[in-house]
Amino acid sequence: MTGIKDQADTVMMGVMHDALRRDFSRMRGVLSAPVAPGDAQRVALAEHMAFMIFFLDSHHHNEDEKLWPRVRANDPSLGALLDSMSRDHAQIAVQVDELKEAAERYAERGDDATRADLLAAIDRCTAVLVPHLDREEAEVMPLVSACLSNDEWRAFEKSAKPDLPIAQLAEYFNWFLEDLDEARRRKIMKALPAPIVFVCTKVFGPGYRRRAARRWAARTETPSGPLPANRFMKKAMRAANAIAVSLYRRTNGRIGGSAKGLPVLLLTVAGRRTGAPFTVPVAYFKYGGGYVVTGSAGGMKEDPQWIRNLRAAGTAQVQNGGADGCTVDAHVLDGAERDDLWQNVVLANAPFFAKYQEKSGRVIPVATLIPRP
């Protein structure tokens, strides 16, 4: 095996890592500033956090499922090192789940407490993420470069390329290039076809820079006053939800298939007003031949829209990991039935849901999903 000769291939790994380091640091700087972000900047930060989490989850999935097996096949002696990197990924995933929840709470409320929670979640995540990135660059990638040929590396890159619209791919490309030193910038741009570089930087670049300015700029007041928080919270939540659903489907639940130790399914239910199907990831508890789900929403003050839709529809579609979807009869329970499942299924398996109920100030709905024969 001659090893990778085209260093532009492996330089990209460091570029992607630097984008994560840079923007986690920026995020922390904005959130810890004396003046809290306004509503528009807050939603821009929440959307960018969802964007980074999607990238990070995809990046680690591609390494575990597509890159490490290639390396292991060429050099079995690296197996212990690659296993260690995958264990790091699992540890990081736990912190990323907590970071996602903290960002969603901040998008909803934006008060000092949720801002402090998000800062703490960023610190916990970067405490395990940054040393992992440093180790991968210093210890792992030189071995990968020596182990794989150019053709093998390019085959990996092709298999790892996300199935995303050109606008979203351009968003990532411009994110990688932002504030990049000139030498690496030239190397990366030279490695790509000129038309792709032109479209990404000239067609989509201005929009990317406007969005970047919105999330990193200092807070400014407008004559019209603060922007409506609910509207921006909903926008941020929709963006985060779409990313989570896409990643779950692409990986058959290997990414996004668990949260805080609980399994997660995709629930598709018709909107009670529009009738249009809407899909959300929902943690569940096994119950008989079906599932129990709750409208906890991480302790938010209102019932999530999907539980309201479920109550009206009485039926839904469920995807559990890589299994085929199925139709379920849905029942949102009340009174003694609800209380029994809350105590004996939900709290018995996940006691921390009691904190969600206390924080929300509402009776958290409980529903059963029973597959049809």
GUZAFI-352716 format. One record per residue (C-alpha): residue number from 0; residue in one letter; x negated, y, z negated. Coordinates in Angstrom, 1 decimal. Each point is the difference from the previous one (the first is absolute). Example, Ala and Ser with C-alpha at 12.3 -4.5 7.8 and 13.67 -1.06 7.14 Angstrom:
2
atom seq=0	type=a	x=-12.3	y=-4.5	z=-7.8 $
atom seq=1	type=s	x=-1.4	y=3.4	z=0.7 $
This chain:
373
atom seq=0	type=m	x=0.0	y=0.0	z=0.0 $
atom seq=1	type=t	x=-1.6	y=3.3	z=1.1 $
atom seq=2	type=g	x=2.1	y=2.3	z=-2.1 $
atom seq=3	type=i	x=1.9	y=3.2	z=0.8 $
atom seq=4	type=k	x=-2.2	y=2.3	z=2.1 $
atom seq=5	type=d	x=2.6	y=2.8	z=0.7 $
atom seq=6	type=q	x=-0.1	y=1.8	z=-3.3 $
atom seq=7	type=a	x=2.9	y=2.2	z=0.9 $
atom seq=8	type=d	x=2.1	y=-3.1	z=-0.7 $
atom seq=9	type=t	x=-1.0	y=-0.2	z=-3.7 $
atom seq=10	type=v	x=-0.5	y=3.8	z=-0.5 $
atom seq=11	type=m	x=3.8	y=0.2	z=0.3 $
atom seq=12	type=m	x=0.4	y=-2.0	z=-3.3 $
atom seq=13	type=g	x=-1.9	y=2.7	z=-1.9 $
atom seq=14	type=v	x=2.0	y=2.7	z=1.7 $
atom seq=15	type=m	x=3.3	y=-1.6	z=-1.1 $
atom seq=16	type=h	x=-1.3	y=-0.4	z=-3.5 $
atom seq=17	type=d	x=-1.2	y=3.6	z=-0.1 $
atom seq=18	type=a	x=3.5	y=1.2	z=1.0 $
atom seq=19	type=l	x=1.4	y=-1.8	z=-3.0 $
atom seq=20	type=r	x=-2.6	y=1.3	z=-2.4 $
atom seq=21	type=r	x=0.4	y=3.6	z=1.3 $
atom seq=22	type=d	x=3.8	y=0.1	z=-0.2 $
atom seq=23	type=f	x=0.4	y=-1.7	z=-3.4 $
atom seq=24	type=s	x=-2.4	y=2.7	z=-1.3 $
atom seq=25	type=r	x=1.9	y=2.7	z=1.8 $
atom seq=26	type=m	x=3.3	y=-1.3	z=-1.3 $
atom seq=27	type=r	x=-1.4	y=0.1	z=-3.6 $
atom seq=28	type=g	x=-1.2	y=3.5	z=0.5 $
atom seq=29	type=v	x=3.3	y=1.3	z=1.2 $
atom seq=30	type=l	x=2.0	y=-1.7	z=-2.7 $
atom seq=31	type=s	x=-2.3	y=1.1	z=-2.8 $
atom seq=32	type=a	x=0.0	y=3.7	z=1.1 $
atom seq=33	type=p	x=1.4	y=2.5	z=-2.5 $
atom seq=34	type=v	x=2.9	y=0.8	z=2.4 $
atom seq=35	type=a	x=2.2	y=-3.0	z=0.8 $
atom seq=36	type=p	x=0.7	y=-0.7	z=3.7 $
atom seq=37	type=g	x=3.3	y=1.4	z=1.3 $
atom seq=38	type=d	x=2.7	y=-2.3	z=1.4 $
atom seq=39	type=a	x=-1.3	y=0.1	z=3.6 $
atom seq=40	type=q	x=-3.5	y=-0.8	z=-1.0 $
atom seq=41	type=r	x=1.2	y=-2.6	z=-2.5 $
atom seq=42	type=v	x=1.8	y=-2.0	z=2.7 $
atom seq=43	type=a	x=-3.0	y=0.3	z=2.3 $
atom seq=44	type=l	x=-2.2	y=-1.5	z=-2.7 $
atom seq=45	type=a	x=2.5	y=-2.8	z=-0.6 $
atom seq=46	type=e	x=0.2	y=-0.8	z=3.7 $
atom seq=47	type=h	x=-3.8	y=0.0	z=0.3 $
atom seq=48	type=m	x=-0.3	y=-2.3	z=-3.0 $
atom seq=49	type=a	x=2.4	y=-2.5	z=1.7 $
atom seq=50	type=f	x=-2.1	y=0.4	z=3.2 $
atom seq=51	type=m	x=-3.2	y=-0.8	z=-1.9 $
atom seq=52	type=i	x=1.5	y=-3.0	z=-1.8 $
atom seq=53	type=f	x=1.3	y=-1.4	z=3.3 $
atom seq=54	type=f	x=-3.5	y=0.3	z=1.4 $
atom seq=55	type=l	x=-1.7	y=-1.5	z=-3.1 $
atom seq=56	type=d	x=2.4	y=-3.0	z=-0.1 $
atom seq=57	type=s	x=-0.5	y=-0.7	z=3.7 $
atom seq=58	type=h	x=-3.8	y=0.4	z=-0.2 $
atom seq=59	type=h	x=-0.3	y=-2.5	z=-2.9 $
atom seq=60	type=h	x=2.5	y=-2.4	z=1.6 $
atom seq=61	type=n	x=-2.0	y=0.0	z=3.3 $
atom seq=62	type=e	x=-3.2	y=-0.7	z=-1.9 $
atom seq=63	type=d	x=1.4	y=-2.9	z=-2.0 $
atom seq=64	type=e	x=1.9	y=-1.6	z=2.9 $
atom seq=65	type=k	x=-2.0	y=0.9	z=3.1 $
atom seq=66	type=l	x=-3.6	y=1.1	z=-0.8 $
atom seq=67	type=w	x=-1.1	y=-2.1	z=-2.9 $
atom seq=68	type=p	x=1.0	y=-3.3	z=1.6 $
atom seq=69	type=r	x=-2.1	y=0.9	z=3.1 $
atom seq=70	type=v	x=-3.0	y=0.8	z=-2.2 $
atom seq=71	type=r	x=0.5	y=-3.1	z=-2.2 $
atom seq=72	type=a	x=0.1	y=-2.2	z=3.1 $
atom seq=73	type=n	x=-3.3	y=1.4	z=1.3 $
atom seq=74	type=d	x=-1.8	y=0.0	z=-3.4 $
atom seq=75	type=p	x=1.7	y=-2.2	z=-2.7 $
atom seq=76	type=s	x=-2.7	y=1.2	z=-2.6 $
atom seq=77	type=l	x=1.9	y=3.3	z=-0.2 $
atom seq=78	type=g	x=3.2	y=-1.6	z=-1.3 $
atom seq=79	type=a	x=-0.5	y=0.9	z=-3.6 $
atom seq=80	type=l	x=-0.6	y=3.7	z=0.9 $
atom seq=81	type=l	x=3.0	y=0.1	z=2.2 $
atom seq=82	type=d	x=2.1	y=-1.6	z=-2.7 $
atom seq=83	type=s	x=-1.1	y=2.7	z=-2.4 $
atom seq=84	type=m	x=1.0	y=2.7	z=2.5 $
atom seq=85	type=s	x=3.5	y=-1.6	z=0.4 $
atom seq=86	type=r	x=0.3	y=0.0	z=-3.8 $
atom seq=87	type=d	x=-0.8	y=3.7	z=0.0 $
atom seq=88	type=h	x=2.8	y=0.5	z=2.6 $
atom seq=89	type=a	x=2.5	y=-1.7	z=-2.4 $
atom seq=90	type=q	x=-1.1	y=2.2	z=-2.9 $
atom seq=91	type=i	x=0.3	y=3.1	z=2.2 $
atom seq=92	type=a	x=3.4	y=-1.1	z=1.2 $
atom seq=93	type=v	x=1.3	y=0.1	z=-3.6 $
atom seq=94	type=q	x=-1.2	y=3.6	z=-0.4 $
atom seq=95	type=v	x=1.4	y=0.9	z=3.4 $
atom seq=96	type=d	x=3.5	y=-1.2	z=-1.0 $
atom seq=97	type=e	x=-0.1	y=2.2	z=-3.1 $
atom seq=98	type=l	x=-1.3	y=2.9	z=2.1 $
atom seq=99	type=k	x=2.9	y=-0.4	z=2.4 $
atom seq=100	type=e	x=2.5	y=0.1	z=-2.8 $
atom seq=101	type=a	x=-1.6	y=3.0	z=-1.6 $
atom seq=102	type=a	x=0.0	y=1.9	z=3.4 $
atom seq=103	type=e	x=3.7	y=-0.8	z=0.5 $
atom seq=104	type=r	x=0.9	y=1.3	z=-3.5 $
atom seq=105	type=y	x=-2.0	y=3.1	z=0.7 $
atom seq=106	type=a	x=1.7	y=0.5	z=3.4 $
atom seq=107	type=e	x=3.4	y=-0.2	z=-1.8 $
atom seq=108	type=r	x=-0.7	y=2.3	z=-2.9 $
atom seq=109	type=g	x=-3.3	y=1.8	z=0.3 $
atom seq=110	type=d	x=-0.1	y=1.0	z=-3.7 $
atom seq=111	type=d	x=-3.2	y=0.2	z=-2.0 $
atom seq=112	type=a	x=0.5	y=-3.5	z=-1.5 $
atom seq=113	type=t	x=0.4	y=-1.7	z=3.4 $
atom seq=114	type=r	x=-3.0	y=2.0	z=1.3 $
atom seq=115	type=a	x=-2.1	y=-1.2	z=-2.9 $
atom seq=116	type=d	x=1.2	y=-3.5	z=0.6 $
atom seq=117	type=l	x=-1.1	y=0.2	z=3.6 $
atom seq=118	type=l	x=-3.4	y=1.3	z=-0.9 $
atom seq=119	type=a	x=-0.5	y=-2.8	z=-2.5 $
atom seq=120	type=a	x=1.1	y=-2.6	z=2.7 $
atom seq=121	type=i	x=-2.5	y=1.6	z=2.4 $
atom seq=122	type=d	x=-2.8	y=-0.3	z=-2.5 $
atom seq=123	type=r	x=0.8	y=-3.7	z=-0.8 $
atom seq=124	type=c	x=0.2	y=-0.8	z=3.7 $
atom seq=125	type=t	x=-3.3	y=1.7	z=1.0 $
atom seq=126	type=a	x=-1.8	y=-1.5	z=-3.1 $
atom seq=127	type=v	x=0.3	y=-3.4	z=1.7 $
atom seq=128	type=l	x=0.2	y=1.1	z=3.7 $
atom seq=129	type=v	x=-3.1	y=2.2	z=0.3 $
atom seq=130	type=p	x=-2.5	y=-2.5	z=-1.4 $
atom seq=131	type=h	x=1.5	y=-2.6	z=2.3 $
atom seq=132	type=l	x=-0.5	y=2.2	z=3.0 $
atom seq=133	type=d	x=-3.5	y=0.8	z=-1.0 $
atom seq=134	type=r	x=-0.8	y=-3.7	z=-0.5 $
atom seq=135	type=e	x=1.5	y=-0.9	z=3.4 $
atom seq=136	type=e	x=-2.1	y=2.5	z=1.8 $
atom seq=137	type=a	x=-3.3	y=-0.7	z=-1.8 $
atom seq=138	type=e	x=0.2	y=-3.7	z=-0.5 $
atom seq=139	type=v	x=2.7	y=-1.6	z=2.3 $
atom seq=140	type=m	x=0.0	y=1.9	z=3.3 $
atom seq=141	type=p	x=-3.8	y=-0.5	z=0.7 $
atom seq=142	type=l	x=0.6	y=-3.8	z=-0.4 $
atom seq=143	type=v	x=3.1	y=0.2	z=2.2 $
atom seq=144	type=s	x=-2.0	y=1.9	z=2.6 $
atom seq=145	type=a	x=-2.7	y=-2.7	z=0.0 $
atom seq=146	type=c	x=2.6	y=-2.8	z=0.1 $
atom seq=147	type=l	x=2.3	y=1.1	z=2.8 $
atom seq=148	type=s	x=-0.7	y=0.7	z=3.7 $
atom seq=149	type=n	x=1.3	y=3.1	z=1.8 $
atom seq=150	type=d	x=2.7	y=-2.2	z=1.6 $
atom seq=151	type=e	x=1.1	y=-1.4	z=-3.3 $
atom seq=152	type=w	x=0.2	y=3.4	z=-1.6 $
atom seq=153	type=r	x=2.1	y=1.3	z=2.9 $
atom seq=154	type=a	x=2.3	y=-3.0	z=-0.2 $
atom seq=155	type=f	x=0.5	y=0.8	z=-3.6 $
atom seq=156	type=e	x=0.7	y=3.6	z=0.7 $
atom seq=157	type=k	x=2.5	y=-0.9	z=2.7 $
atom seq=158	type=s	x=1.8	y=-2.4	z=-2.3 $
atom seq=159	type=a	x=0.1	y=2.6	z=-2.8 $
atom seq=160	type=k	x=1.4	y=2.8	z=2.1 $
atom seq=161	type=p	x=3.3	y=1.0	z=-1.5 $
atom seq=162	type=d	x=3.1	y=-0.1	z=2.1 $
atom seq=163	type=l	x=0.9	y=3.6	z=-0.4 $
atom seq=164	type=p	x=1.3	y=2.8	z=2.3 $
atom seq=165	type=i	x=-2.7	y=2.1	z=1.7 $
atom seq=166	type=a	x=0.9	y=3.0	z=-2.2 $
atom seq=167	type=q	x=-0.7	y=-1.9	z=-3.2 $
atom seq=168	type=l	x=-3.2	y=-1.5	z=1.4 $
atom seq=169	type=a	x=-1.1	y=3.5	z=0.9 $
atom seq=170	type=e	x=0.8	y=1.1	z=-3.6 $
atom seq=171	type=y	x=-2.5	y=-2.5	z=-1.3 $
atom seq=172	type=f	x=-2.6	y=0.9	z=2.6 $
atom seq=173	type=n	x=0.2	y=3.7	z=-0.9 $
atom seq=174	type=w	x=-0.1	y=-0.9	z=-3.7 $
atom seq=175	type=f	x=-3.2	y=-2.0	z=0.5 $
atom seq=176	type=l	x=-1.6	y=2.9	z=2.0 $
atom seq=177	type=e	x=0.9	y=2.7	z=-2.5 $
atom seq=178	type=d	x=-3.1	y=1.6	z=-1.6 $
atom seq=179	type=l	x=-2.2	y=-2.8	z=1.5 $
atom seq=180	type=d	x=-3.6	y=0.8	z=0.5 $
atom seq=181	type=e	x=-0.9	y=0.7	z=3.6 $
atom seq=182	type=a	x=-2.2	y=-3.0	z=0.6 $
atom seq=183	type=r	x=2.6	y=-2.5	z=-1.1 $
atom seq=184	type=r	x=2.7	y=2.0	z=1.8 $
atom seq=185	type=r	x=-1.8	y=-0.3	z=3.3 $
atom seq=186	type=k	x=-0.7	y=-3.7	z=-0.5 $
atom seq=187	type=i	x=3.6	y=-0.8	z=-0.7 $
atom seq=188	type=m	x=1.4	y=2.1	z=2.8 $
atom seq=189	type=k	x=-2.5	y=-1.4	z=2.5 $
atom seq=190	type=a	x=1.1	y=-3.5	z=-0.8 $
atom seq=191	type=l	x=3.6	y=0.7	z=1.1 $
atom seq=192	type=p	x=1.3	y=0.6	z=3.5 $
atom seq=193	type=a	x=0.0	y=3.7	z=0.8 $
atom seq=194	type=p	x=3.8	y=0.1	z=0.8 $
atom seq=195	type=i	x=0.8	y=-1.4	z=-3.5 $
atom seq=196	type=v	x=-2.3	y=2.5	z=-1.7 $
atom seq=197	type=f	x=1.6	y=2.8	z=2.0 $
atom seq=198	type=v	x=3.6	y=-1.0	z=-0.8 $
atom seq=199	type=c	x=-0.8	y=-0.5	z=-3.7 $
atom seq=200	type=t	x=-2.0	y=3.2	z=-0.6 $
atom seq=201	type=k	x=1.6	y=2.5	z=2.5 $
atom seq=202	type=v	x=3.7	y=-1.2	z=0.2 $
atom seq=203	type=f	x=0.5	y=-1.2	z=-3.6 $
atom seq=204	type=g	x=-2.9	y=1.8	z=-1.7 $
atom seq=205	type=p	x=1.7	y=3.4	z=-0.6 $
atom seq=206	type=g	x=3.0	y=-1.7	z=-1.7 $
atom seq=207	type=y	x=-2.3	y=-2.0	z=-2.2 $
atom seq=208	type=r	x=-1.9	y=3.2	z=-1.1 $
atom seq=209	type=r	x=3.3	y=1.8	z=-0.8 $
atom seq=210	type=r	x=1.1	y=-3.0	z=-2.2 $
atom seq=211	type=a	x=-3.5	y=-0.1	z=-1.7 $
atom seq=212	type=a	x=0.2	y=3.8	z=-0.7 $
atom seq=213	type=r	x=3.5	y=-0.5	z=-1.6 $
atom seq=214	type=r	x=-1.2	y=-2.6	z=-2.4 $
atom seq=215	type=w	x=-3.3	y=1.5	z=-1.0 $
atom seq=216	type=a	x=0.8	y=3.7	z=0.1 $
atom seq=217	type=a	x=0.4	y=2.0	z=-3.3 $
atom seq=218	type=r	x=3.6	y=0.5	z=-1.0 $
atom seq=219	type=t	x=1.7	y=3.0	z=1.5 $
atom seq=220	type=e	x=3.5	y=1.5	z=-0.6 $
atom seq=221	type=t	x=2.2	y=0.9	z=2.9 $
atom seq=222	type=p	x=2.7	y=2.8	z=0.0 $
atom seq=223	type=s	x=2.7	y=-2.7	z=0.1 $
atom seq=224	type=g	x=-1.2	y=-1.5	z=-3.2 $
atom seq=225	type=p	x=-0.7	y=-3.6	z=-0.8 $
atom seq=226	type=l	x=1.0	y=-2.6	z=2.5 $
atom seq=227	type=p	x=2.7	y=-2.5	z=-1.0 $
atom seq=228	type=a	x=-1.7	y=-2.8	z=-2.0 $
atom seq=229	type=n	x=2.6	y=-2.7	z=0.8 $
atom seq=230	type=r	x=-0.4	y=0.5	z=3.7 $
atom seq=231	type=f	x=-3.8	y=-0.4	z=-0.1 $
atom seq=232	type=m	x=0.2	y=-2.9	z=-2.5 $
atom seq=233	type=k	x=2.3	y=-1.9	z=2.3 $
atom seq=234	type=k	x=-2.3	y=0.7	z=2.9 $
atom seq=235	type=a	x=-3.1	y=-1.3	z=-1.9 $
atom seq=236	type=m	x=1.9	y=-3.1	z=-1.3 $
atom seq=237	type=r	x=1.2	y=-0.8	z=3.6 $
atom seq=238	type=a	x=-3.5	y=0.2	z=1.3 $
atom seq=239	type=a	x=-1.4	y=-2.2	z=-2.8 $
atom seq=240	type=n	x=2.8	y=-2.5	z=0.4 $
atom seq=241	type=a	x=-0.5	y=-0.3	z=3.8 $
atom seq=242	type=i	x=-3.7	y=-0.8	z=-0.5 $
atom seq=243	type=a	x=0.7	y=-2.6	z=-2.8 $
atom seq=244	type=v	x=2.6	y=-1.8	z=2.1 $
atom seq=245	type=s	x=-2.3	y=0.0	z=3.1 $
atom seq=246	type=l	x=-2.9	y=-1.4	z=-1.9 $
atom seq=247	type=y	x=2.1	y=-2.7	z=-1.7 $
atom seq=248	type=r	x=1.4	y=-1.1	z=3.4 $
atom seq=249	type=r	x=-3.3	y=0.0	z=1.7 $
atom seq=250	type=t	x=-1.6	y=-2.2	z=-2.7 $
atom seq=251	type=n	x=3.0	y=-2.2	z=-0.8 $
atom seq=252	type=g	x=-0.1	y=1.5	z=-3.5 $
atom seq=253	type=r	x=-3.7	y=-0.7	z=-0.7 $
atom seq=254	type=i	x=-0.2	y=3.8	z=-0.4 $
atom seq=255	type=g	x=2.8	y=1.6	z=-2.0 $
atom seq=256	type=g	x=1.4	y=-3.4	z=-1.0 $
atom seq=257	type=s	x=-0.5	y=0.7	z=-3.8 $
atom seq=258	type=a	x=0.1	y=2.9	z=-2.3 $
atom seq=259	type=k	x=-0.9	y=0.1	z=-3.7 $
atom seq=260	type=g	x=-0.2	y=-3.8	z=0.0 $
atom seq=261	type=l	x=3.5	y=-0.4	z=1.5 $
atom seq=262	type=p	x=0.8	y=-1.4	z=3.5 $
atom seq=263	type=v	x=1.4	y=2.4	z=2.6 $
atom seq=264	type=l	x=2.5	y=-0.7	z=2.8 $
atom seq=265	type=l	x=1.3	y=2.3	z=2.8 $
atom seq=266	type=l	x=3.6	y=0.9	z=-0.4 $
atom seq=267	type=t	x=1.9	y=1.3	z=3.0 $
atom seq=268	type=v	x=3.5	y=1.5	z=-0.7 $
atom seq=269	type=a	x=2.4	y=2.1	z=2.0 $
atom seq=270	type=g	x=0.3	y=3.7	z=-1.0 $
atom seq=271	type=r	x=3.4	y=0.6	z=-1.6 $
atom seq=272	type=r	x=0.6	y=3.1	z=2.1 $
atom seq=273	type=t	x=-1.9	y=-0.7	z=3.3 $
atom seq=274	type=g	x=0.2	y=-3.8	z=0.1 $
atom seq=275	type=a	x=-3.6	y=0.1	z=1.3 $
atom seq=276	type=p	x=-2.3	y=-2.7	z=-1.5 $
atom seq=277	type=f	x=-2.7	y=1.2	z=-2.4 $
atom seq=278	type=t	x=-2.8	y=-2.2	z=-1.4 $
atom seq=279	type=v	x=-1.8	y=0.4	z=-3.4 $
atom seq=280	type=p	x=-2.5	y=-2.1	z=-1.9 $
atom seq=281	type=v	x=1.6	y=-1.2	z=-3.3 $
atom seq=282	type=a	x=-1.5	y=-2.0	z=-2.9 $
atom seq=283	type=y	x=2.1	y=-3.0	z=-0.9 $
atom seq=284	type=f	x=0.5	y=-2.7	z=-2.5 $
atom seq=285	type=k	x=1.0	y=-3.5	z=1.0 $
atom seq=286	type=y	x=3.5	y=-0.9	z=-1.1 $
atom seq=287	type=g	x=1.6	y=-3.3	z=0.7 $
atom seq=288	type=g	x=-0.2	y=-0.4	z=3.8 $
atom seq=289	type=g	x=-0.3	y=3.8	z=0.6 $
atom seq=290	type=y	x=-1.5	y=3.1	z=-1.4 $
atom seq=291	type=v	x=0.6	y=2.7	z=-2.6 $
atom seq=292	type=v	x=-1.0	y=3.6	z=0.9 $
atom seq=293	type=t	x=0.3	y=3.2	z=-1.9 $
atom seq=294	type=g	x=0.4	y=3.7	z=0.9 $
atom seq=295	type=s	x=-2.7	y=1.1	z=-2.4 $
atom seq=296	type=a	x=-1.8	y=2.2	z=2.5 $
atom seq=297	type=g	x=-3.0	y=0.2	z=-2.4 $
atom seq=298	type=g	x=2.1	y=1.8	z=-2.5 $
atom seq=299	type=m	x=1.3	y=2.8	z=2.3 $
atom seq=300	type=k	x=3.0	y=2.0	z=-1.2 $
atom seq=301	type=e	x=2.4	y=-1.2	z=2.7 $
atom seq=302	type=d	x=1.0	y=-3.4	z=1.5 $
atom seq=303	type=p	x=-1.9	y=-0.7	z=3.2 $
atom seq=304	type=q	x=2.0	y=0.3	z=3.2 $
atom seq=305	type=w	x=-0.4	y=-3.6	z=0.8 $
atom seq=306	type=i	x=1.8	y=-1.2	z=-3.1 $
atom seq=307	type=r	x=2.9	y=2.3	z=0.9 $
atom seq=308	type=n	x=0.1	y=-1.4	z=3.5 $
atom seq=309	type=l	x=-0.2	y=-3.5	z=-1.4 $
atom seq=310	type=r	x=3.0	y=0.6	z=-2.2 $
atom seq=311	type=a	x=2.0	y=1.3	z=3.0 $
atom seq=312	type=a	x=-1.1	y=-2.6	z=2.5 $
atom seq=313	type=g	x=0.2	y=-3.2	z=-2.1 $
atom seq=314	type=t	x=-2.5	y=-1.7	z=2.3 $
atom seq=315	type=a	x=-3.5	y=0.5	z=1.2 $
atom seq=316	type=q	x=-3.0	y=-1.6	z=1.8 $
atom seq=317	type=v	x=-3.0	y=-1.3	z=-1.9 $
atom seq=318	type=q	x=-3.6	y=-0.8	z=1.1 $
atom seq=319	type=n	x=-2.1	y=-1.7	z=-2.6 $
atom seq=320	type=g	x=-3.6	y=-0.1	z=1.1 $
atom seq=321	type=g	x=-0.5	y=-1.9	z=3.2 $
atom seq=322	type=a	x=3.3	y=-1.9	z=-0.2 $
atom seq=323	type=d	x=2.7	y=0.7	z=2.5 $
atom seq=324	type=g	x=2.5	y=2.6	z=-1.0 $
atom seq=325	type=c	x=3.4	y=-1.1	z=-1.4 $
atom seq=326	type=t	x=3.4	y=1.6	z=-0.7 $
atom seq=327	type=v	x=0.9	y=0.4	z=-3.7 $
atom seq=328	type=d	x=3.2	y=0.8	z=-1.9 $
atom seq=329	type=a	x=-0.8	y=2.9	z=-2.3 $
atom seq=330	type=h	x=1.7	y=0.8	z=-3.3 $
atom seq=331	type=v	x=-0.9	y=3.0	z=-2.0 $
atom seq=332	type=l	x=1.1	y=-1.0	z=-3.5 $
atom seq=333	type=d	x=1.7	y=1.9	z=-2.8 $
atom seq=334	type=g	x=0.7	y=-0.4	z=-3.7 $
atom seq=335	type=a	x=-0.9	y=-3.3	z=-1.7 $
atom seq=336	type=e	x=-1.2	y=-1.7	z=3.2 $
atom seq=337	type=r	x=-2.5	y=2.8	z=0.6 $
atom seq=338	type=d	x=-1.2	y=0.1	z=-3.6 $
atom seq=339	type=d	x=-0.5	y=-3.8	z=-0.1 $
atom seq=340	type=l	x=-2.3	y=0.0	z=3.1 $
atom seq=341	type=w	x=-1.7	y=3.2	z=-1.2 $
atom seq=342	type=q	x=-1.0	y=-1.7	z=-3.3 $
atom seq=343	type=n	x=-0.5	y=-3.6	z=1.0 $
atom seq=344	type=v	x=-1.5	y=0.3	z=3.5 $
atom seq=345	type=v	x=-1.4	y=3.5	z=0.4 $
atom seq=346	type=l	x=-1.4	y=0.9	z=-3.4 $
atom seq=347	type=a	x=-0.9	y=-3.7	z=-0.7 $
atom seq=348	type=n	x=-2.3	y=0.0	z=2.9 $
atom seq=349	type=a	x=-1.1	y=3.6	z=0.2 $
atom seq=350	type=p	x=0.3	y=1.8	z=-3.3 $
atom seq=351	type=f	x=-1.4	y=3.3	z=1.4 $
atom seq=352	type=f	x=3.4	y=0.5	z=1.8 $
atom seq=353	type=a	x=1.2	y=1.3	z=-3.4 $
atom seq=354	type=k	x=-2.3	y=3.0	z=0.5 $
atom seq=355	type=y	x=1.6	y=0.6	z=3.3 $
atom seq=356	type=q	x=3.5	y=0.1	z=-1.5 $
atom seq=357	type=e	x=-1.2	y=2.3	z=-2.8 $
atom seq=358	type=k	x=-1.7	y=2.4	z=2.4 $
atom seq=359	type=s	x=3.0	y=0.1	z=2.4 $
atom seq=360	type=g	x=2.7	y=0.8	z=-2.5 $
atom seq=361	type=r	x=2.4	y=-2.2	z=1.9 $
atom seq=362	type=v	x=1.3	y=-3.5	z=-0.1 $
atom seq=363	type=i	x=-2.2	y=-1.7	z=2.7 $
atom seq=364	type=p	x=2.2	y=-2.0	z=2.4 $
atom seq=365	type=v	x=-0.6	y=-3.7	z=0.4 $
atom seq=366	type=a	x=1.1	y=-2.0	z=3.1 $
atom seq=367	type=t	x=-0.1	y=-3.6	z=1.1 $
atom seq=368	type=l	x=-0.8	y=-1.1	z=3.5 $
atom seq=369	type=i	x=1.3	y=-3.4	z=0.9 $
atom seq=370	type=p	x=-1.0	y=-1.5	z=3.4 $
atom seq=371	type=r	x=2.9	y=-1.2	z=2.1 $
atom seq=372	type=p	x=0.0	y=-3.7	z=1.0 $
